[in-house]
Amino acid sequence: MANTLGKNFKITTFGESHGKCVGVIIEGCPAGLKLDLNEIQKEVNKRKPGQSALTTQRKEQDRVEVLSGSLNGVTTGAPICLMVFNKDIDSSKYEVIKRLPRPGHSDMPAFFKYHGSNDWRGGGIFSGRLTLSYVMAGVVAKEILKKSNIEILAQTIQIGKIKAREMPVEEIRENKEKTLVRCADLTAAEKMEELILEVKEQGDSVGGIIECLALNVPVGFGEPICDSLESELSKAIFSIPAIKGIEFGLGFKMVELKGSKNNDEFSLEREKIITKTNNCGGILGGIFNGMPIVFRVVIKSTSSISLPQETINLETKSKEILKTEGRHDPCIVSRAVPVVESITAVVLADLGMQGGFIT
Ligand SMILES: Cc1cc2nc3c(=O)[nH]c(=O)nc-3n(C[C@H](O)[C@H](O)[C@H](O)COP(=O)(O)O)c2cc1C
């Protein structure tokens, strides 16, 4: 099992959904950095369930505790351990998945990989709850990046077939936390919310797309060839459950463009080399080129749905019908937005340190 990301700024996560706790150990964080528990709590609350009718009604307390690495709200240079004790646990609804794996979830392959000894309660290590650790680590990483004025901004741009308009950065910054779906296009956000409520009513679920921008990153971030910016971001992004695809810049649309249209021509802006377009999403040769980093991730529809679905009983090997009970989100996209921002911050803090941009 592998639970560690990063080299110089390294995070190791631990815990299970319905175990005692979920936490993260952060190594390589410089001493003297502000570690504001209120700020960590604020970010963790954004990911929390029970926020609205659009998310699961589980009421998790999610109180963050700082176990080590900080004195009087300032980092000491020692490993930082951040943890949340699990409360409001009801594992009874999950008993059934020991025998009847949920279509679309990790239950079946996990059962075989761990010979039936895996922690099935609440999905164990495969639960979205474990992304709490990324959010906690992300606050520390963002504090490091803040010193270089680096900003990370993610928002929901699509739910099902409902797409948001392209928005200027200022409006994304201003609007995205105003809507329950974390989409800066307020009109599209309303339609997205309606769709989520509609699928919830049907006992079904829906997925979406999150777009993430990283601004003011110095040219040169990324360690080609194997630790290129795309490689490191993708690896980290795919450690978030339910993410099934990533594209940088124009991504798969590049197939339709000839080189003459796809190439981002260079020009000068106040002595600085910029590109006229940003089809490459700010990355060339695995190295950051100074334009905003732009990538999008697709999140699948939540697999635990209350509509009946066919499965196979792992004990009897017979066909059975499963209707998942328990408290699940009809759409997890809005809760994944802060997670995407956080993991991006962790990767950029690490690459910044590896490249000597951040000390
Ligand atoms: C923030 C967040 C919350 C999630 N909540 C749920 C949930 O309530 N029910 C569910 O079935 N899956 C949920 N998931 C997704 C599952 O954890 C994931 O689909 C499962 O582990 C299988 O992994 P895979 O989809 O990456 O293949 C959530 C994911 C995230 C990021």
The ligand as an SDF file (V2000), in Angstrom:
LIG
                    3D

 31 33  0  0  0  0  0  0  0  0999 V2000
  -15.1360   14.1380   -1.6190 C   0  0  0  0  0  0  0  0  0  0  0  0
  -15.5620   12.7580   -2.0930 C   0  0  0  0  0  0  0  0  0  0  0  0
  -16.7210   12.1740   -1.5610 C   0  0  0  0  0  0  0  0  0  0  0  0
  -17.1550   10.9140   -1.9920 C   0  0  0  0  0  0  0  0  0  0  0  0
  -18.3040   10.3910   -1.4890 N   0  0  0  0  0  0  0  0  0  0  0  0
  -18.7860    9.2250   -1.9870 C   0  0  0  0  0  0  0  0  0  0  0  0
  -20.0550    8.7030   -1.5460 C   0  0  0  0  0  0  0  0  0  0  0  0
  -20.7460    9.3080   -0.7220 O   0  0  0  0  0  0  0  0  0  0  0  0
  -20.4560    7.5130   -2.0780 N   0  0  0  0  0  0  0  0  0  0  0  0
  -19.7190    6.8200   -3.0180 C   0  0  0  0  0  0  0  0  0  0  0  0
  -20.1350    5.7810   -3.4840 O   0  0  0  0  0  0  0  0  0  0  0  0
  -18.5420    7.3060   -3.4570 N   0  0  0  0  0  0  0  0  0  0  0  0
  -18.0460    8.4680   -2.9700 C   0  0  0  0  0  0  0  0  0  0  0  0
  -16.8330    8.9410   -3.4210 N   0  0  0  0  0  0  0  0  0  0  0  0
  -16.1180    8.2140   -4.4800 C   0  0  0  0  0  0  0  0  0  0  0  0
  -15.5570    6.8700   -4.0470 C   0  0  0  0  0  0  0  0  0  0  0  0
  -14.6810    7.0220   -2.9570 O   0  0  0  0  0  0  0  0  0  0  0  0
  -14.8440    6.1900   -5.2430 C   0  0  0  0  0  0  0  0  0  0  0  0
  -15.6810    6.1890   -6.3610 O   0  0  0  0  0  0  0  0  0  0  0  0
  -14.4790    4.7510   -4.9130 C   0  0  0  0  0  0  0  0  0  0  0  0
  -13.4400    4.7200   -3.9460 O   0  0  0  0  0  0  0  0  0  0  0  0
  -13.9650    3.9580   -6.1300 C   0  0  0  0  0  0  0  0  0  0  0  0
  -12.8110    4.5410   -6.6490 O   0  0  0  0  0  0  0  0  0  0  0  0
  -12.7460    5.0900   -8.1460 P   0  0  0  0  0  0  0  0  0  0  0  0
  -14.0540    5.7570   -8.4200 O   0  0  0  0  0  0  0  0  0  0  0  0
  -11.5880    6.0670   -8.1370 O   0  0  0  0  0  0  0  0  0  0  0  0
  -12.5050    3.9140   -9.0330 O   0  0  0  0  0  0  0  0  0  0  0  0
  -16.3740   10.1960   -2.9720 C   0  0  0  0  0  0  0  0  0  0  0  0
  -15.2040   10.7850   -3.4870 C   0  0  0  0  0  0  0  0  0  0  0  0
  -14.7950   12.0560   -3.0690 C   0  0  0  0  0  0  0  0  0  0  0  0
  -13.5500   12.6810   -3.6600 C   0  0  0  0  0  0  0  0  0  0  0  0
  1  2  1  0
  2  3  1  0
  2 30  2  0
  3  4  2  0
  4  5  1  0
  4 28  1  0
  5  6  2  0
  6  7  1  0
  6 13  1  0
  7  8  2  0
  7  9  1  0
  9 10  1  0
 10 11  2  0
 10 12  1  0
 12 13  2  0
 13 14  1  0
 14 15  1  0
 14 28  1  0
 15 16  1  0
 16 17  1  0
 16 18  1  0
 18 19  1  0
 18 20  1  0
 20 21  1  0
 20 22  1  0
 22 23  1  0
 23 24  1  0
 24 25  2  0
 24 26  1  0
 24 27  1  0
 28 29  2  0
 29 30  1  0
 30 31  1  0
M  END
$$$$
